[in-house]
Amino acid sequence: MSTDLGARALHLLQTVFGYPAFRGHQAEIVEHVAAGGDALVLMPTGGGKSLCYQIPALLRDGVAVVVSPLIALMQDQVDALAEVGVRAAFLNSTQTFDEALRIERQVRTGDIDIVYVAPERLMTQRCLDLFEDARISLFAIDEAHCVSQWGHDFRPEYIRLSILHERFPQVPRIALTATADQLTRDEIAHRLQLTEARQFVSSFDRPNIRYQIVEKTNGRKQLLDFVTTEHAGDSGIVYCLSRKKVEETAEFLVENGIKALPYHAGMEHAQRAANQARFLREDNIVMVATIAFGMGIDKPDVRFVCHLDLPKSIEGYYQETGRAGRDGLPASAWMAYGLQDVVLQRRMIDESEADEAFKRVLSSKLDAMLGLCETLSCRRMRLLDYFGEKSGPCGNCDTCLVPPVSFDGTVPVQKLLSTIYRVDQRFAAGHVIDVLRGAPSERISQWHHDTLSVYGIGSERSEQEWRAILRQAIALGLVTVDHENFSSLKLTEAARPVLKGEKKVQLRQYQKPVKQKRQTASPRGYAEIELSKSEQEIFDKLRWWRVETARAHGVPAYVVFQDATLREIAKVKPGSLDELRGVSGVGEKKLASYGDEIVALIAEMA
């Protein structure tokens, strides 16, 4: 690898993108790809993946082709590059024939540096012929986990991308993703014919994100308490499983004074696109969405991501929570989780049309997700361990900040298992818990379950406590739910040694939900730029200036400058263009475009 290549790469990073130094594996990746090597890159959201192909694109001769499934976001990606002086364009179905023709001419003549295409567009004969006629510098395959049939976001059109290796063997390829366990990683390499590519795996840790999972009682009310207490006035995303729940939750938040918008695949395309545009371009909006929303969302100042329903896998959870705090400032990942979530996810697997092998994979992924929810140890340790990364307690998740109480739950679990057995494994959770607690009901009398020896043996515990114990018993694989038989609870083989007293069970102690209190612990290894009163006034003025400037340019505010850059400007208070030049995120093009205005604004407030 030439030293000259590294020096040129660093020069571009500083002068074009305005960053003083590469982070993590970025420098190695950039040099490797710029020198013509293939790469598979795993880097957490917010880790700077796009620079890993954007800088090689500028270092190599020709046009870089970025394959992305995100047609709705291509315009913003191109706008962001234009702001720093990079010639970029996209080819997708939103363009007129004449617009596409103009971009195709630019690709052929090399008048642009980067072109974004969707995989479906790339596979057309017209597009492949175009790239064969042009000088292509590299292919970047973004969101590469979409190629994995075992992954959480499979896109069939991605499988055909192996054609790039066959038709363009001399062009380097870089595949990038934020989320892939070893199984998914191997599949990406195999399907994209990148088995010989160099792999770069960064730490999956996002130390600025605080993870918190609470017992679900009244999910919407708990969500409202969390947002108003912890994140009033912040941008955030709330994920729900169903379209109906998205609509109802957005409406509930609006009724309670929060600027919330819905987003799901059942909405009219124009309305969905308008809501996404508002979320990207305005501050302080909460997007309530199904998982149809979010991949590739580049908004750096999302301060929280909430889940009102249990995600299907840790990959999905990590991908979704990773949309918070891309700017490196403190952010929250909050989830409300209850027994019904476990039952619903199990039912969705049982009722899916997948074959048995695939159902087993889905079940193991759900088990890992349940393990994260029920863990007695640090959540971040559990999360990172899933991706094969060892770490110590983080000090910035709920189980570190308020350690859960564990207890020997063998006897209560035996009571639960015995009750399920005594009612012939034919009844759902509510009925079983009523029998346990000795709660009188017409149904219990009708089945004579008030005469059973187990009737009332759990009267010392509340319904919520028993629901927590049952949820953990299901998560531990002692109990299963028969969805073909009215959601009746059944014992598994693993329940036998527990019933016989041959195996002990450790459980989390049920905690009554408490009103949210603002936490003050700082993430380990992270120091937020604290602003004085005068600096905060400058920061607020800069944000107001940014909103007006972004509106005038027709781009999202963060494309002009990110909050982290504005905070640093407020701290430095540059009195000249030279002083502003040293601020992270201020490249030469932005210095030329906005430098005089910012220096004048600082001078006004001096």
N, C-alpha and C positions, 0 to 999 in steps of 0.2 A: 504494500500500500504506500503510495507516495506521500511524503510529507507535504508536498505542494497541494495535493488533493485535499488533505485535511485543513490546510491553511485557507484554501479557497472556500471550503465549506463553512468554516468559522466566519470568514469575511461576509459571506451571504447571510448567515444567521444574524450577525450584528447589524449589517447595513440595510438588509431588506426587511427582516422580521423584528429587528430591534431587541434581540435577547443577547445578553453578554456571553453566555457559555452554554454548551450542550448539557443535557441532563442524562444520567443513567447510561443506557446503551446507545443513545441517539448518535453520537459521533461515530461509533463503530459501524452501526447500521448504514449511515449515510455514506461512509467511505466504501464499505463493502458493495453496496448497490451501485454507487457512482462508478466504481471500477468494473462493473459488469457482472457482479455476483447475484445469485438468487437468494432470497431470504424469507423466512417465516417469522413474523414478529408478534409476540404477545406482550402487550403493554396496557396497563390499566387506563380506563377512560380518564382523560385529563392529563395523561402522561406525555403527550406530544407526539402521537403516532403520525399525524399528517406531515410533520416536518421531515419524517423519515423517507417520504417519497417526494415531497415538494422540493427539497434542496438538491437531491440527485437529479431531479427533472431539470433544474436550472444549470447543473454542472455538466450534464450530458447533451450531446447534439441531438436535435429532433424534438418531437412532441411526446410528452408522457401521457399515457392513457390510464385514467383512474376508473376502475369498474366499481360502481356503487349502486345499491338497490334503492337509493333514496332520492327519487325524482323530485319530491317536494322540497328537498333541501339544496339541490344543486345550484339554484340561483344564489342562495346565501353564501355557499362555498365559493362560488365564482366572484361574488361581490367582495368577500373578505380578501381574496387574493388581489383583486383590482386595487383595493385600498393600500396594499403594500407594493404595488407596482408590478405584479406578476400578470402576464398575459394569459388569461384562462377563459375557457368557454365550456359549454355542455351541449350534448346532442341527446334530446329526448322527445317524447311524444307531445310535449306542451308547445313545441315550436311549429311555426308555419313551414311550408316546404321551402320558401325563399330564405328564411332564417337558417334552416338546416343546410341549405346549399352554400350559403355564405361561410358558415363554420367549416364545412367540408373543404372548401377552397383554402381556408386558412390552415387546415391540417395538412393539406397537400403541399402548400408553399412554405410551411414551417413558420407561419406568422404568429403562432401562439405557442405557449410553453406547455400548457396542460389542458387536456380535454376530458371531461367527465362523461361517462356513458353508463346506462343501465345494462345489466347482463343480457336482457332480452334483445336490446338494440344491437349490442355487440355481436350477437349470434346471427344477425341477418347477413345475407351474402353481400349486400351493398356496403355494410360497415366493414366487414372483413376485407373486402376488395379495396376500400378506402385506405385502410391501415397498411395493406400490402403495397399500395402506391406511394405511401408517405414514408418519411424517415421517423420511426418510432424509437424513442429513447429508453422507455421502460413501460412495463405494465404493473400497475398497483391494484391489487384486489382487496378492497376494503370490506370490513364486516365478513371476513373469511369463514367465520364459524357457520355461516349460512349454508356451507357446502355439506355440513355434517347431518346425516339422517338421524343420528343419536342426539343431536344438539337441541336447543330450546327454540331455535328460530330457522328451521330448515327451509331453503328456497330451491325447488327442483332445478331452476335454470342455472344455478351455480355449478351443478355437477358437470355441465358441458364446457366449463371454462378450461378444462384440460386441453382444449383445442389450441389455446395460446402457445403452449409448449410445442405442439405438433407443427403449427403453421409459422411460428416466429421463434425458432430454436435459438437464434443469436441474441434475442432481446431479453434483458434481465427482468425477472418477475419478483415482486415483493407482495406477500400476502400478509394482511394485518388483522388482528382481532384483539378485543379486550377480555374475551371470555372463552377459555377452553381448558378443560381438564385433559389428562394425558390421552384418554380415548379419543376425544374430539381432535386434539392436536395431531395424533397419528392419522386420523381420517382426512384432515385437511391436507396433510403432506401427500397422502396416497392419491386422493381424488384430483388434486391439482398438479400431480406429478412434480412435487417439490421434495421428494424423499432425499435428494442430494443437496437440497438447499441448506444454508446455514440457519440454525434456529437461534433466536434471541428471546429469552424469557426473562422479563423484568419482574420485580416484586409485584405481587397483586395487592399489596397493602395500600390503602388510602387513609393515612393517619389523620387527615382532617375531617373524616366522616365519623360521627358518633352513632353507633348502632343501638337501637332500643326496640325491644319486643314486649308488648304488654298483653295481659289477659283481656280478651274481648268481652265487654259487658254490653255497653251501648256504643258500637263502633263509631257512628257519626258524631255522637256527643264527645267521645274521647278524642276524635280527630279535631273537632272544633276547639276543645280545650288546649290540645297540643299546639295547634297553629296560632291561636290568639296569645298563648302564654310564651311560647318559644320563638315564634317566627312571624309576629304581626308585621304586615307590610312587605313580606319577602315573597320572591317568586318560588313556586314549588310545584311538584307533581304528585297527584294522588292516584294510585292504581286500584281499580276494581275489576272483578272477574267478569261481570255481565254488563251489557249495554244499559239495561234498566237501572242498575245500581249506579252507573256513571251519571245518568240523567238526574236521578233522585239526589245523589250526593252533591252534585254541582248546584242544584236548586237550593238544597239545604244550606250550603255555604253562602250563597248569594243572599238568602233570606237573613243570614246572620252577619251581613256586612262585609263579606270577603269577596273580592273580585275573582270569581271562578268561572271557568268555561268547560263545557263537555267536549270529549273527543272519542269517537268510536267508529268502527267500520260501517255501521248501519246508517250513519248520517249522510245527508246530501254532500257530494264531493266539495262543492263550492263553500258550504258552511264549515266543513271540516278544515279545508285549506285556510279559510279566513281566521278560524280560531287558532290554528297553528301559527299563522303569521302574526297575530296579535300577541301570542305568548312569546314568540321570538323577539318581537320588536318593541314590546312595552315592558315596563317594570311592574313588579308587584302583582302579577297574575298567577293564579293557581289553576293548573290544568288538571281536570279530573278525567281519567282516560282508562281504556283497556290497554293491553300491551301492544295493540296496534299502533300506539303512539310512542315515539321516543328514540328508536334506533338512529344513531347518527346525529341526534339533537346536540348542537354545538354551543348551546347557551351556557356561558361559563358561570353565571351568577345564580343558578338554581340552588337555593339554600336548604331545601328539604325535599325528600322523596318519601311518601307514605304508602303503605299497603293496607287496604281494608280487607283484603282476602289473601290467603296463603299462596305464594308463588308455587309453581310446579316443581322447581328445582333450584339448587343453589346457583347454578349458572344464570338462570333467569333473574333471580334476586340480586345477584352481584351486578349483572348488566344494568338492571333498572335502578338500583341504588347508586350506581356509579355515575348517573346523570346529575347527581348533586355535587356541588363544590368542585367543578372542573377548574376553577380559578385558584384552587389551593387554599382558599379561605374556609373557616369552619362551616360545616354543614351537618345535617341530620338525616339518618335513615330510620324511620319509625314504622312499626307494624303492630296492628291489633290482630290477635290470633286466638281462635277458640275451637271447641270441640267440633262444631259444625264444619269448620274449614277442613279438618282432617277427614271427616265423613264424606264431604263433597268431593275432595280430591281423589279419595279412594274409589268413589263411585265413578268418577270420570274415567279413571284408568280401566276399571272393570267393564264399563259400557263402551269403551272405545273399540273401533274396528281393527285395531292393530293385532298382529300375531302375538303368540304367547311370549316369544323371545323379546319382542319390543316392549310388551307389558311389564316384563321382569325388569328391563332397564328403567322404564318409567317409575316402577315401584321403588327401585333402589335409589333413584334420584330424589323421590319424595321422602324416603326414609332419611336421607342425608339432610334434607330441608327440615324435617321434624326434629332431627337431632340438634340442629342449630337453634331451633326454637326452644327446646327443652333443656339445653345444656346448663350444667351448673358452673361451668368454667367460663373463661373469657370468650365472648362471641367472635372477636376478631381472630383469636387463635384457631377456633373451630373452622371459621370461614377460610382462612389461609391454608389450614391443614388439608382441606378438601382439594385445593389446587396444588398440593404437594409441597407447601412452603411452611417451614417451622418458624415459630415466633414465641415470644413470651407474653404475659398479660399486658394489655395495651393501656389500661387506665382511662380509656375513653369509650367504654360501652356500658350499658346498664348493669351487667353482671360484675364489672370491675368497680363501678362507682357505688352501687348498692348490691353487694354480694347476696345472691339468693340463699335462703336457708334450706338445707337438705335434711331429710329425715329417713329413717328406716320405714319404708312404706309397705313392708311385707304383709302385715296383718290387714290393713285396709284393702290392699290389692286382693288378698285371699277372700275377704268378705265380698268384694265386687265379683270376683271370678265364681265364687260359690253361688251368688245370687243369679248370675247369668245362667249357670248350670241348672239351678233349681227351677227356673221358669222355662226350662226345656230349650234354651237358646232360640226362642221364637219371638222375642220382644225387643223393641228399640230402646235407646238410651233413657228417654224420659220415664218409661214404665219401670225399667230396672232400678233407676235411682229412687223412684217413689217407693218401691218395695224395700229397698235398702233403708230408707229413712222412716219407713212406717207411715207414709202419708196415705190417709184414707182416700179412696176414689171408687167410683162405681165400677170401673174396669177391673180394679184389683179385686173387689168383692166378687164380681162376675166370674173371674178365673180362680177364685178361692186362694189367691196368693197371699191374703192376710192370715192364712192358716199355716204358711210355710215357716220352717225354723229360721229362715233368713230374714223374715219380715221384721223390720225395725232394728236390725243389728248395726245399722250405721246411722242411727238417729242423732248421734253426737256431732255430726258434720252437716254443713249446709249443702243445698243443692249445687251451688257454685263450686264448693270444695270437691264434691263427688264428680262433677263434670271435669274438673282439672285432673283428678286421679284417673278417670276413665280415658281422658285424652292421652295421658302419659302411658297408660296400659296399651292403648292402640299404637302409639308411637314406638313402644318397646316390642311390639309384635306379639303381645299376649292375647289380644282380642282383635277380632276382625268384624267388619260390617257386611252383612249379606244384603246387597242392594236388590237382589231379585226376590227377596222375601221381606218386604216392608222395612228395610234397614235394621233387621234384627241383629243383635249382637251374638257372636259365636266365639268359642274358645279355640285357640290354636294349640298345636302340639307343645309350643313353648310354655303354655300355661300349666302343663302337668307338674313339672318339678316345683313350681311356685306353690301350687295348691298342696302338694305333698310336704311342703316345708323343706325341700332340698335346695332351694335357691332363694336368696334374699333379693329384695327390690329396693333400690334407692330412688326417692322421688324429690321433686321440688316442692317446698311448702307453699300452699296457696296464699297469695297476698291480696288483700282487698285493694281494688284500684284506688289510688289517691290522686288528688288534683295535681296537675303538672306544676312543677316548680322549675324555674330557670336554673340550669346547672352552670357552674362556673369553672369546672375543671378544663384545663387546656389540653388539647391532644398532645401525646408524647412526641417530642421531636418537632413540634410545630409552634411557632410564635407569630401571632397575628400582629400586623402593623397597628399599634395603638395610636390613635390620633388625639392630639390636644384639642381644646375647644376651638382655637383659631384654625387649626389644620382641618378639623371637621367642617368648619364653615367653608373653607376652600374646596374641600372634597364635595360638599353638597352643591356648591356653585358650579364645579366642574361637571357634575352629573347632569345638572340642569342644562349646561352648555352642550353636553354630549347628546341629550335627547333632541334638542333643537337642530344640531348638526346632522344627526342620523336621519331625522325627518326630512331635512333639506336634500340629503343625498339618497333617500329612499332605501336605506339599509338598516338592519338591526343596530341598536345602540352599542352592543359589545363589539361589533365589527369596527367601529370607530376606535374605541379603547375599552379594555376590560377594567373592572373595578380595581383590580390589583395595581394596574398602571396609574389610575387616577389617585389612588391612595399614596403611591410613591411620589407622584408629582406634588401632592399636598404636603408631603413631608419635606421634599427637597426645595420647594418654592423656587423653581428656576428663574433666574433674572435675565437669561439670554438663551439663544438657540443652542449654544455649546453646552450649557448646563442641562438643558432638556434632553440633549442627545444621549446622555449617559443613563437615562431612565429605561428600565426594562419594559419592552413592548413598544418603544418609539424608534422605528426604523427611519431611513432617509426619506422615503416617500411620505410617511405620516408627518415627519418633521417639516417637510416642505409644504404639505397641505394644511397643517393645523398649528405649526410651531408659533407663528407670530400671534395668533389669536390667544393661545394658552399663556404665552409670556405676558401679553397685554392684560389678560384676565387676572393673573397673579399680581401684576403691578398695581392694578386697580384696588386690590384687597390688602395691599401692604400697609 
